[in-house]
Amino acid sequence: MNLTVAIYNQKTLQKCLGFAKTAVLMCPKYAYIYEDDFDIDGAVQYCLNNSIDIVLAINRIFMEDELDDIRKFILKYKQYKFLISDLGVIKIFQELGLSKHVIYDPDTLICNSSDLAIYNSYGFDALGMSNEILINDVVASFEKTNAPIFYQVFGRKLMFYSKRKLLSLYEQYKQIEFTKKDLSLVEEKRSYHIPIFENENGIYCFRHYFISLLNEIDRLSFLKYSYVETITLYDDEVVSVLKAFTDNDINELNKLNLDIEDGFAYSDTVYVKEKIVQWERLNY
């Protein structure tokens, strides 16, 4: 199993030594969530010194006037893999002849074997399948295509993103100031907390629970990258999660007392039954 871990700082990276085969380095300003003082060059060198495979996350959505800067960044690190969500950035990789360096993860876009087959024809290193479909569908899509898959097996899942800096706008509206660290939203008629982050690129909300597919990890042995998202976890918690997945030990995971669910792995979502009937009549 290629345990692939989201890394936001050097300290976490060092703690993961011996557990993570691949590190996804969250590049300041280019990843959708990042820490400003993360030394990417230092992290790259640490990975090289310790035989950790490197993936550079430049996975937010970019404006057209940013693409020249992105091109320079890609050329600087062109020997490594990149985690990408923006099709405009994909075009740059294709122009540079670097498609094999792309892990294309558009969050919820790749949902079936047809999607997987089409994007696999582009020659990418791996493709990120949605976590909002049944796990049976993920397995079936792989069996039909044999495509290399990047798939989140643990951690909070990104739920919402906006380029609007809503926290800053709220400050202005209320004429107050507050720290933008460790914040969460609570809906009026719900009790759980939704983690929210703001940076220069906008706001990002994550689901209130951690998804865990540890119980399915043997069944998912075909994954090219088994991705562990570490946002909101302390370093010691990250280590415990990695131990649990390395040893397939659910007790190790339970010790953390995290709010863990299996997300959509076993429960299909139906919003409007009439639309489902119409879909079936089209015989797709």
MARMIMI-51561 format. One record per residue (C-alpha): residue number from 1; x, y, z; chain; residue in one letter. Coordinates in Angstrom, 2 decimals. Each point is the difference from the previous one (the first is absolute). Layout:
R,NUM,X,Y,Z,A,a
...
end
This chain:
R,1,0.00,0.00,0.00,A,m
R,2,1.36,3.37,-1.02,A,n
R,3,-0.95,2.15,3.00,A,l
R,4,-0.06,3.51,-1.38,A,t
R,5,-0.14,2.77,2.60,A,v
R,6,-0.92,3.68,-0.20,A,a
R,7,2.91,2.01,1.43,A,i
R,8,-0.42,3.61,1.09,A,y
R,9,3.28,0.56,1.87,A,n
R,10,3.45,-1.47,0.56,A,q
R,11,-0.78,-1.23,3.50,A,k
R,12,-2.86,-2.22,-1.18,A,t
R,13,2.16,-1.30,-2.83,A,l
R,14,2.68,-1.12,2.45,A,q
R,15,-2.56,-1.70,2.23,A,k
R,16,-1.26,-2.01,-3.00,A,c
R,17,3.40,-1.52,-0.72,A,l
R,18,-0.28,-3.76,-0.17,A,g
R,19,-3.73,0.04,-0.73,A,f
R,20,-0.63,2.15,-3.07,A,a
R,21,1.24,-1.27,-3.33,A,k
R,22,-1.16,3.15,-1.78,A,t
R,23,-0.25,3.57,1.32,A,a
R,24,-2.39,2.50,-1.55,A,v
R,25,1.67,3.32,0.76,A,l
R,26,-2.56,2.81,0.30,A,m
R,27,1.77,2.78,-1.86,A,c
R,28,-0.55,3.51,1.41,A,p
R,29,-2.29,2.10,-2.22,A,k
R,30,-0.50,-2.87,-2.47,A,y
R,31,-1.80,-2.58,2.17,A,a
R,32,-3.50,0.89,1.15,A,y
R,33,1.03,-0.34,3.67,A,i
R,34,3.59,0.69,1.04,A,y
R,35,2.24,1.45,2.68,A,e
R,36,1.86,3.13,-1.08,A,d
R,37,3.33,-0.98,1.54,A,d
R,38,0.18,-3.49,-1.51,A,f
R,39,3.44,-0.32,-1.62,A,d
R,40,-0.72,-2.08,-3.10,A,i
R,41,3.65,-0.26,-1.06,A,d
R,42,0.93,-1.22,3.48,A,g
R,43,-2.85,-2.51,-0.03,A,a
R,44,0.98,-1.27,-3.45,A,v
R,45,3.57,-0.53,1.17,A,q
R,46,-1.19,-1.81,3.14,A,y
R,47,-2.10,-2.35,-2.14,A,c
R,48,2.92,-0.68,-2.31,A,l
R,49,2.28,-0.74,2.95,A,n
R,50,-2.53,-2.45,1.46,A,n
R,51,-1.30,-1.74,-3.15,A,s
R,52,-3.48,1.54,0.22,A,i
R,53,-1.75,0.50,-3.34,A,d
R,54,-0.91,3.63,-0.68,A,i
R,55,-3.29,1.47,-1.21,A,v
R,56,-0.36,3.78,-0.15,A,l
R,57,-3.56,1.23,0.58,A,a
R,58,-0.96,2.92,-2.24,A,i
R,59,-3.64,-0.98,0.22,A,n
R,60,-2.03,3.16,0.25,A,r
R,61,-1.82,1.69,-2.88,A,i
R,62,2.11,2.70,-1.67,A,f
R,63,-0.75,3.20,-1.85,A,m
R,64,1.30,0.42,-3.54,A,e
R,65,2.56,2.64,1.00,A,d
R,66,1.59,-2.50,2.42,A,e
R,67,0.80,-2.66,-2.57,A,l
R,68,3.41,1.38,-1.03,A,d
R,69,1.13,-0.18,3.62,A,d
R,70,-1.35,-3.55,0.26,A,i
R,71,1.93,-0.98,-3.12,A,r
R,72,3.25,1.23,1.59,A,k
R,73,-0.76,-1.92,3.18,A,f
R,74,-0.66,-3.19,-1.96,A,i
R,75,3.24,0.34,-1.93,A,l
R,76,1.95,0.50,3.23,A,k
R,77,-1.25,-3.30,1.44,A,y
R,78,-0.75,-1.88,-3.21,A,k
R,79,1.68,-3.23,1.14,A,q
R,80,-2.70,-0.54,2.66,A,y
R,81,-3.70,-0.83,-0.03,A,k
R,82,-2.69,2.66,0.44,A,f
R,83,-3.49,-0.13,1.50,A,l
R,84,-2.28,2.06,-2.28,A,i
R,85,-3.69,0.96,-0.02,A,s
R,86,-0.06,2.73,-2.66,A,d
R,87,-0.36,-1.07,-3.65,A,l
R,88,1.71,3.21,-1.06,A,g
R,89,3.11,-1.13,1.86,A,v
R,90,-0.35,-3.45,-1.60,A,i
R,91,0.33,1.74,-3.37,A,k
R,92,3.39,1.37,1.04,A,i
R,93,1.24,-3.49,0.86,A,f
R,94,-1.18,-1.26,-3.37,A,q
R,95,1.79,2.82,-1.82,A,e
R,96,3.19,-0.79,1.92,A,l
R,97,-0.27,-3.74,-0.70,A,g
R,98,-0.34,-0.73,3.73,A,l
R,99,-3.41,-1.69,0.15,A,s
R,100,1.53,-3.04,1.71,A,k
R,101,0.82,2.24,2.96,A,h
R,102,-3.64,0.90,0.66,A,v
R,103,-2.27,-1.40,2.70,A,i
R,104,-3.30,1.48,-1.10,A,y
R,105,-2.43,0.25,2.92,A,d
R,106,-3.09,2.12,-0.75,A,p
R,107,-1.60,-1.00,3.33,A,d
R,108,-3.48,-1.21,-1.03,A,t
R,109,0.23,0.01,-3.79,A,l
R,110,1.20,-3.57,-0.72,A,i
R,111,-2.89,-2.22,1.06,A,c
R,112,-0.13,-3.05,-2.28,A,n
R,113,1.97,-2.22,-2.36,A,s
R,114,-0.79,2.19,-3.02,A,s
R,115,1.47,3.09,1.69,A,d
R,116,2.98,-2.03,1.11,A,l
R,117,0.65,-1.45,-3.45,A,a
R,118,-0.21,3.38,-1.75,A,i
R,119,2.41,1.76,2.35,A,y
R,120,2.29,-3.03,0.09,A,n
R,121,0.44,0.36,-3.76,A,s
R,122,1.86,3.27,0.66,A,y
R,123,2.94,-1.92,1.44,A,g
R,124,-0.05,1.44,3.52,A,f
R,125,1.87,-1.64,2.88,A,d
R,126,-3.25,-0.51,1.95,A,a
R,127,-3.60,1.17,0.26,A,l
R,128,-1.90,1.07,3.10,A,g
R,129,-3.37,-1.72,0.32,A,m
R,130,-2.85,1.59,1.91,A,s
R,131,-0.59,-0.97,3.63,A,n
R,132,-3.70,0.74,-0.46,A,e
R,133,-0.83,-3.19,-1.86,A,i
R,134,-0.40,-3.55,1.27,A,l
R,135,3.22,-1.87,0.65,A,i
R,136,-1.40,-2.80,-2.16,A,n
R,137,-0.05,2.46,-2.88,A,d
R,138,3.64,0.91,0.60,A,v
R,139,0.99,-3.67,-0.07,A,v
R,140,-2.12,-0.71,-3.08,A,a
R,141,1.46,3.03,-1.83,A,s
R,142,3.52,-1.25,0.61,A,f
R,143,-0.88,-3.52,-1.11,A,e
R,144,-1.40,1.35,-3.28,A,k
R,145,2.90,2.36,-0.75,A,t
R,146,3.07,-1.08,2.01,A,n
R,147,0.71,3.73,0.31,A,a
R,148,2.44,1.30,2.65,A,p
R,149,-2.10,1.50,2.82,A,i
R,150,0.69,2.64,2.63,A,f
R,151,-2.61,-0.38,2.74,A,y
R,152,-0.51,1.49,3.44,A,q
R,153,-0.15,-2.73,2.64,A,v
R,154,0.10,2.23,3.07,A,f
R,155,-0.51,3.58,1.12,A,g
R,156,-2.33,2.93,-0.42,A,r
R,157,-1.41,0.52,-3.48,A,k
R,158,-0.23,3.39,-1.66,A,l
R,159,-3.69,0.92,-0.15,A,m
R,160,-0.12,3.58,-1.27,A,f
R,161,2.33,2.54,-1.56,A,y
R,162,-0.52,3.62,-0.98,A,s
R,163,2.35,2.71,-1.20,A,k
R,164,-1.99,2.44,2.16,A,r
R,165,1.72,0.74,3.32,A,k
R,166,-3.16,-0.43,2.01,A,l
R,167,1.65,0.20,3.41,A,l
R,168,1.58,3.34,-0.83,A,s
R,169,-3.28,1.23,-1.44,A,l
R,170,-1.75,-1.05,3.21,A,y
R,171,2.57,1.98,2.01,A,e
R,172,-0.74,3.09,-2.07,A,q
R,173,-3.75,-0.47,0.25,A,y
R,174,0.03,-0.47,3.77,A,k
R,175,2.84,2.51,0.52,A,q
R,176,1.94,-2.48,2.11,A,i
R,177,3.36,-1.73,-0.15,A,e
R,178,0.79,-3.62,0.81,A,f
R,179,2.74,-2.52,-0.62,A,t
R,180,-0.56,-2.18,-3.04,A,k
R,181,1.58,-3.09,1.52,A,k
R,182,-1.85,-3.04,1.37,A,d
R,183,-3.39,1.25,-1.14,A,l
R,184,-3.14,-1.95,-0.79,A,s
R,185,-3.55,0.65,-1.13,A,l
R,186,-3.12,-1.33,1.72,A,v
R,187,-3.24,0.04,-1.96,A,e
R,188,-3.09,1.32,1.75,A,e
R,189,-1.79,-3.37,0.21,A,k
R,190,3.04,-2.28,0.28,A,r
R,191,2.44,-0.53,2.83,A,s
R,192,3.19,-1.10,-1.71,A,y
R,193,2.93,2.28,-0.85,A,h
R,194,1.19,0.46,-3.59,A,i
R,195,3.71,1.01,-0.13,A,p
R,196,0.53,3.14,-2.09,A,i
R,197,3.26,1.51,-1.25,A,f
R,198,0.72,3.28,-1.74,A,e
R,199,3.12,1.04,-1.86,A,n
R,200,0.85,2.37,-2.82,A,e
R,201,-1.76,-2.30,-2.48,A,n
R,202,-3.38,-0.21,1.73,A,g
R,203,-1.74,-2.25,2.53,A,i
R,204,-0.10,-3.78,0.38,A,y
R,205,-2.45,-2.07,2.06,A,c
R,206,0.54,-3.65,0.90,A,f
R,207,-2.46,-2.64,1.15,A,r
R,208,-0.49,-0.16,3.75,A,h
R,209,1.15,-3.61,0.23,A,y
R,210,3.04,-2.03,-1.04,A,f
R,211,-0.63,-2.64,-2.62,A,i
R,212,1.75,-3.31,0.62,A,s
R,213,0.16,-2.97,-2.34,A,l
R,214,2.34,-2.04,2.17,A,l
R,215,-2.52,-2.87,0.00,A,n
R,216,0.22,-0.09,-3.80,A,e
R,217,3.74,0.43,-0.36,A,i
R,218,0.66,-3.59,-1.15,A,d
R,219,-2.73,0.31,-2.61,A,r
R,220,1.59,3.26,-1.17,A,l
R,221,3.47,-1.49,-0.45,A,s
R,222,-0.17,0.92,-3.71,A,f
R,223,0.27,3.74,0.78,A,l
R,224,3.14,1.66,-1.33,A,k
R,225,-0.24,2.66,2.73,A,y
R,226,-1.88,-0.53,3.29,A,s
R,227,-0.35,3.61,1.09,A,y
R,228,-0.11,1.14,3.63,A,v
R,229,-1.15,3.61,0.46,A,e
R,230,1.48,1.43,3.22,A,t
R,231,-1.76,3.38,0.24,A,i
R,232,-1.03,0.78,3.64,A,t
R,233,1.99,-2.98,1.35,A,l
R,234,2.85,0.38,2.50,A,y
R,235,3.30,-1.65,-0.95,A,d
R,236,-0.38,-2.80,2.55,A,d
R,237,-3.47,-0.70,-1.39,A,e
R,238,1.43,-0.17,-3.51,A,v
R,239,2.54,-2.57,1.15,A,v
R,240,-2.71,-2.09,1.68,A,s
R,241,-2.12,0.06,-3.16,A,v
R,242,2.94,-1.12,-2.10,A,l
R,243,0.79,-2.79,2.48,A,k
R,244,-3.60,-1.14,-0.12,A,a
R,245,0.04,-0.22,-3.80,A,f
R,246,3.46,-1.57,-0.12,A,t
R,247,-0.97,-2.72,2.48,A,d
R,248,-3.68,-0.17,-1.00,A,n
R,249,-0.79,0.62,3.66,A,d
R,250,-3.43,1.51,0.67,A,i
R,251,0.75,0.16,3.75,A,n
R,252,2.86,2.40,-0.63,A,e
R,253,-2.39,2.27,-1.86,A,l
R,254,-2.72,-0.26,2.64,A,n
R,255,2.41,1.26,2.68,A,k
R,256,-0.11,3.46,-1.58,A,l
R,257,-3.74,0.45,0.71,A,n
R,258,-0.47,1.90,-3.23,A,l
R,259,-3.39,0.57,-1.60,A,d
R,260,0.40,-2.66,-2.69,A,i
R,261,-2.53,-1.03,-2.65,A,e
R,262,0.18,-1.93,-3.25,A,d
R,263,-1.54,2.86,-1.99,A,g
R,264,-1.73,-1.20,-3.17,A,f
R,265,1.88,-3.31,-0.17,A,a
R,266,-3.11,-2.11,0.63,A,y
R,267,-2.91,2.46,-0.32,A,s
R,268,-1.12,1.25,-3.37,A,d
R,269,-1.65,3.43,0.00,A,t
R,270,-3.40,0.61,-1.59,A,v
R,271,-1.33,3.55,0.11,A,y
R,272,-2.99,-0.05,-2.37,A,v
R,273,-1.42,-3.43,-0.78,A,k
R,274,-1.81,1.27,-3.10,A,e
R,275,3.30,1.00,-1.58,A,k
R,276,1.43,-3.44,0.68,A,i
R,277,-2.97,-1.59,-1.78,A,v
R,278,0.54,2.31,-2.98,A,q
R,279,3.68,-0.96,-0.05,A,w
R,280,-0.85,-3.72,-0.04,A,e
R,281,-2.43,0.49,-2.87,A,r
R,282,2.84,1.48,-2.06,A,l
R,283,1.66,-3.45,0.40,A,n
R,284,3.46,1.32,0.74,A,y
end
